[in-house]
Amino acid sequence: MGKQINVALIGNPNTGKTSVFNALTGLNQKVGNYPGITVEKKEGICKLPRGVKAHIIDLPGTYSLNASSLDENVVIELLLNKNDKDFPDVAVVVSDVENLKRNLLLFTQIKDLEIPTILVINMADRMDYKGISLNIGYLEERLNTKIALVSTRKKEGIDNLKELIANYKDISITPCLNASEIDKTYFDNLRKAFPNQLLYKLWLVITQDVNFGKTDRKEIEDVTSFKTKSKADLKRLQQKETIKRYQFINDVLKVGQTIDLENAKDLRIKLDRIITHKVWGYLIFGIILLTIFQAIYDWSSVPMDFIDSAFASLSEWTKNQLPQGAFTNLLAEGIIPGLGGIVIFIPQIAFLFLFISVLEESGYMSRVVFLMDRVMRRFGLSGKSVVPLISGTACAIPAIMATRNIESWKERLITILVTPFTTCSARLPVYLIIIALVIPEGRFFGLGYQALTLMLLYLIGFGTAVLSAYILNKILKIKSRSFFVVEMPNYKLPLFKNVALAVVEKTKSFVFGAGKIILAISIILWFLASYGPNENFNNAETIVKTELANQNLNEDELQQKIASHKLEHSFIGITGRAIEPVIRPLGYDWKIGIAIVSSFAAREVFVGTLATIYSVGSDEEETIKNRMAGEVNPILGGPLFNFASGISLLLFYAFAMQCMSTLAIVKRETNSWKWPVLQLTIMSSFAYIVALIAFQVLK
């Protein structure tokens, strides 16, 4: 069995690092968080020549080893800690053929750490298009490395890269330049004081605020006590170091790179003028959003109807085929309907992730961030806040983590507090089932009423987030100042493999994340709905038969009445009745109340909860949607899910916090319970008031 080597994939944002990672690892990858920190960690396995296996870790994008954000710190901490289990045997620095000068700054810094370093020049297929030619032999000689010219789009150069990784021991660890010349005396003294330490590592320890895992603390304290220079002097030295590196890079590229602008064919400037235009830019973005929401409805209707019918049939088949008893009832009335309540939404959620991935891959999302900065500034946010707010459409948890690249604490805190207003994929199942029940299927100028309602809910969530940010900006007395810098990557056709992997990974994490919670809650709810504490439950059959003795009911109608009586006097029925007075003014019955309470674990549990409650004691082969449509309002009569109660529910879920995991992550990111408790109280109260007004006005 071949040995396994650690490979760190490093690079600036938007160099195509994810494409290289996907090309090397394929489906052999997993996503998690770094121990103790909420920064996404992607790792995978790659099979190399001669039976060698590579454990590849995709590090967060960074412009240099002078960290300015929490996720950039992750890169430095790993590269400086040889005791870390992921410490790389070889570093692979991914650069973009069009931004080689900027990308090489990071490369020269990593070379100074004396780690075998391979340079990947990505997007090689664009060289002719941009009029670029490279002298690879000269570049390898001057940079003391091996270079892999790669095009992930055309699947070129990956085998060569694997060969270079397998032969990493042949790569020189000599630095490209002598950066210590910026202050010879200072660095000579540092070298004498710590003769056994790597000079550039000492310099990073002195200038960076990073953690070093199991590295000897005494050793680090000794080094950091060597700060004979003031902070201002150290900052000036860092600037001198950057200038020296760029001087070296310029000298290398004068010979190693030729750019013939006359033969370059670039449409980017013309496209940017339209896409970031102060009128056309917003119009184009609006049209794209409308198209997405219409497609989500139109494309997913067939697979959704199939899944809905399949789960109803499976539940009925289970009841008929397995012997009667508690276990069969648990399967048929608890687990299967509960899981069906979430699986039905896989097509729509997958399509949502598909569109988001395509927009990110094409380079359009960066233009949206730039476009929205003009709006955001007026509300006390930066353009960088758009990234969490837009990624909040997938899930609020990683969106809140994404605020770590916002330098200003005030802007970061405001973004954390308002992000849960944006419509996440967990709200989607609730929206979709309620919209299907209360909004007609007609069209307006070719756009369905249901798709328009869904888009309106997204816009309401985003608008409320921005308005809340404006209010918080006025209320919070925190001094801060920040600058907005955004990377404008080139437009490119999205790679099918990258989009497919993103959709599979995100849909899988949604389904399995929600599935675990729904499975557990479905079992608990089934138990609470199938058993009761008193005689009203235990003697349900006798009581119902006595009460309805004068009515000529057939056997099916009688069994339905008995099941309904049992449910009402079960543990869940008693709990629901207790909270019903609070939610009745909103147009909800006790069953919806139970669904709202249980969905605090995760919003998407709402549909699974109702599917479980409505399935208990029901012998009919009906879909979840049909069961919900057939519910009658016990107070007002008529359908329980009518226009007034439906709009009330949609607005409640648009504004309510309803997510335990998000509260936990807000506590972790703000390091205080004060903010999540305020968030929960204010959002839930606001949701209740808006839902109350909506129902009372519309009923």
Secondary structure as GFF3:
##gff-version 3
##sequence-region A 1 699
A	DSSP	beta_strand	4	11	.	.	.	ID=ss1
A	DSSP	alpha_helix	17	25	.	.	.	ID=ss2
A	DSSP	beta_strand	29	33	.	.	.	ID=ss3
A	DSSP	beta_strand	40	47	.	.	.	ID=ss4
A	DSSP	three_ten_helix	49	51	.	.	.	ID=ss5
A	DSSP	beta_strand	53	58	.	.	.	ID=ss6
A	DSSP	alpha_helix	70	80	.	.	.	ID=ss7
A	DSSP	beta_strand	90	96	.	.	.	ID=ss8
A	DSSP	alpha_helix	100	111	.	.	.	ID=ss9
A	DSSP	beta_strand	117	122	.	.	.	ID=ss10
A	DSSP	three_ten_helix	124	126	.	.	.	ID=ss11
A	DSSP	alpha_helix	127	130	.	.	.	ID=ss12
A	DSSP	beta_strand	132	134	.	.	.	ID=ss13
A	DSSP	alpha_helix	136	143	.	.	.	ID=ss14
A	DSSP	beta_strand	146	149	.	.	.	ID=ss15
A	DSSP	alpha_helix	158	166	.	.	.	ID=ss16
A	DSSP	three_ten_helix	168	170	.	.	.	ID=ss17
A	DSSP	three_ten_helix	179	183	.	.	.	ID=ss18
A	DSSP	alpha_helix	184	193	.	.	.	ID=ss19
A	DSSP	alpha_helix	199	207	.	.	.	ID=ss20
A	DSSP	alpha_helix	217	224	.	.	.	ID=ss21
A	DSSP	alpha_helix	231	256	.	.	.	ID=ss22
A	DSSP	beta_strand	257	259	.	.	.	ID=ss23
A	DSSP	three_ten_helix	261	263	.	.	.	ID=ss24
A	DSSP	alpha_helix	268	275	.	.	.	ID=ss25
A	DSSP	alpha_helix	280	321	.	.	.	ID=ss26
A	DSSP	alpha_helix	326	329	.	.	.	ID=ss27
A	DSSP	pi_helix	330	335	.	.	.	ID=ss28
A	DSSP	alpha_helix	336	343	.	.	.	ID=ss29
A	DSSP	alpha_helix	346	362	.	.	.	ID=ss30
A	DSSP	alpha_helix	364	376	.	.	.	ID=ss31
A	DSSP	three_ten_helix	377	379	.	.	.	ID=ss32
A	DSSP	three_ten_helix	383	385	.	.	.	ID=ss33
A	DSSP	alpha_helix	386	391	.	.	.	ID=ss34
A	DSSP	alpha_helix	396	401	.	.	.	ID=ss35
A	DSSP	three_ten_helix	402	405	.	.	.	ID=ss36
A	DSSP	alpha_helix	409	418	.	.	.	ID=ss37
A	DSSP	three_ten_helix	419	421	.	.	.	ID=ss38
A	DSSP	alpha_helix	428	438	.	.	.	ID=ss39
A	DSSP	beta_strand	443	444	.	.	.	ID=ss40
A	DSSP	beta_strand	447	448	.	.	.	ID=ss41
A	DSSP	alpha_helix	449	475	.	.	.	ID=ss42
A	DSSP	alpha_helix	496	530	.	.	.	ID=ss43
A	DSSP	alpha_helix	535	538	.	.	.	ID=ss44
A	DSSP	alpha_helix	540	547	.	.	.	ID=ss45
A	DSSP	alpha_helix	555	568	.	.	.	ID=ss46
A	DSSP	alpha_helix	571	583	.	.	.	ID=ss47
A	DSSP	three_ten_helix	584	586	.	.	.	ID=ss48
A	DSSP	alpha_helix	590	598	.	.	.	ID=ss49
A	DSSP	alpha_helix	605	615	.	.	.	ID=ss50
A	DSSP	alpha_helix	624	629	.	.	.	ID=ss51
A	DSSP	alpha_helix	643	655	.	.	.	ID=ss52
A	DSSP	alpha_helix	660	670	.	.	.	ID=ss53
A	DSSP	alpha_helix	674	698	.	.	.	ID=ss54
###
